[in-house]
Amino acid sequence: MRLKVTTVVWIYPGMTGAWHFASLDKESTEKVKKYQKGKPRVGWGAVPVEVTLGKTSWRTSIFPDSKSGTYILPLKAEVRKKEGIYEGDVVTFVCVV
């Protein structure tokens, strides 16, 4: 399944080390939940994905966020540096589940 998401980059509150995230919208989250239904669960409810943001692609996982009710994508420092991404930026990425 391929999802295209546009969202704002944010820093997880209260975390040291400035972990940056991008949230999937509710519609994309529902698609992932339906797609994952009945499949074995991984630690913390993680879903393995391949992401492309700008010219950078990498394998990672998205995680359910109980506060927002959506999945969140961690943005590695290496990716942020390559793509010039900062907190508050609007980004578009493709996520393949």
Phi and psi in degrees as a GROMACS rama.xvg file:
@    title "Ramachandran Plot"
@    xaxis  label "Phi"
@    yaxis  label "Psi"
@TYPE xy
-115.147  126.635  ARG-2
-121.649  137.997  LEU-3
-111.844  123.663  LYS-4
-127.066  135.226  VAL-5
-116.783  127.364  THR-6
-157.557  173.969  THR-7
-99.3028  137.43  VAL-8
-78.2336  134.837  VAL-9
-138.021  160.196  TRP-10
-104.078  133.668  ILE-11
-63.7612  124.09  TYR-12
-65.6186  137.144  PRO-13
80.7889  0.13521  GLY-14
-93.2053  134.124  MET-15
-81.1476  154.089  THR-16
87.9126  2.01394  GLY-17
52.9847  59.5532  ALA-18
-67.6933  122.418  TRP-19
-98.4205  141.091  HIS-20
-136.593  161.021  PHE-21
-129.452  130.644  ALA-22
-92.5491  138.489  SER-23
-75.1468  148.44  LEU-24
-72.6022  167.203  ASP-25
-62.2383  -38.4356  LYS-26
-63.0706  -45.7761  GLU-27
-64.91  -39.403  SER-28
-59.9578  -43.5643  THR-29
-63.685  -38.1277  GLU-30
-63.3034  -42.0434  LYS-31
-64.5184  -44.1315  VAL-32
-59.5891  -44.5311  LYS-33
-64.8597  -41.3776  LYS-34
-65.6151  -36.7076  TYR-35
-84.4478  -12.8799  GLN-36
-54.7879  126.916  LYS-37
85.1562  -8.19773  GLY-38
-85.992  153.428  LYS-39
-59.9873  139.805  PRO-40
-86.3916  146.603  ARG-41
-106.102  168.697  VAL-42
-49.0739  135.341  GLY-43
60.7398  15.3765  TRP-44
75.9677  17.8289  GLY-45
-63.0768  145.894  ALA-46
-121.247  116.883  VAL-47
-64.5706  136.539  PRO-48
-143.213  163.099  VAL-49
-116.366  129.502  GLU-50
-119.379  141.373  VAL-51
-124.839  123.756  THR-52
-130.94  115.011  LEU-53
64.7131  -125.723  GLY-54
-98.2488  4.97914  LYS-55
-107.201  130.097  THR-56
-122.732  143.943  SER-57
-158.332  161.158  TRP-58
-98.5846  136.175  ARG-59
-157.899  -159.635  THR-60
-136.769  152.321  SER-61
-103.695  152.474  ILE-62
-127.92  142.607  PHE-63
-70.7311  138.049  PRO-64
-114.446  110.614  ASP-65
-65.8318  -27.1379  SER-66
-66.3882  -47.1742  LYS-67
-93.6727  -19.5722  SER-68
76.9849  15.6347  GLY-69
-123.278  172.412  THR-70
-85.7964  148.653  TYR-71
-121.846  145.608  ILE-72
-110.517  117.986  LEU-73
-72.7382  136.857  PRO-74
-107.987  108.088  LEU-75
-61.7761  147.532  LYS-76
-56.0143  -39.3913  ALA-77
-59.3401  -43.6184  GLU-78
-66.9834  -45.2356  VAL-79
-60.4182  -40.6838  ARG-80
-65.7321  -47.1165  LYS-81
-58.8907  -38.7906  LYS-82
-99.06  -2.48519  GLU-83
65.1052  45.6385  GLY-84
-103.167  136.185  ILE-85
-132.979  164.794  TYR-86
-53.6775  135.701  GLU-87
91.3362  -13.2558  GLY-88
-69.7175  146.217  ASP-89
-92.5464  125.823  VAL-90
-125.519  154.421  VAL-91
-122.014  129.714  THR-92
-136.134  158.543  PHE-93
-109.131  131.398  VAL-94
-121.151  120.834  CYS-95
-107.54  118.281  VAL-96
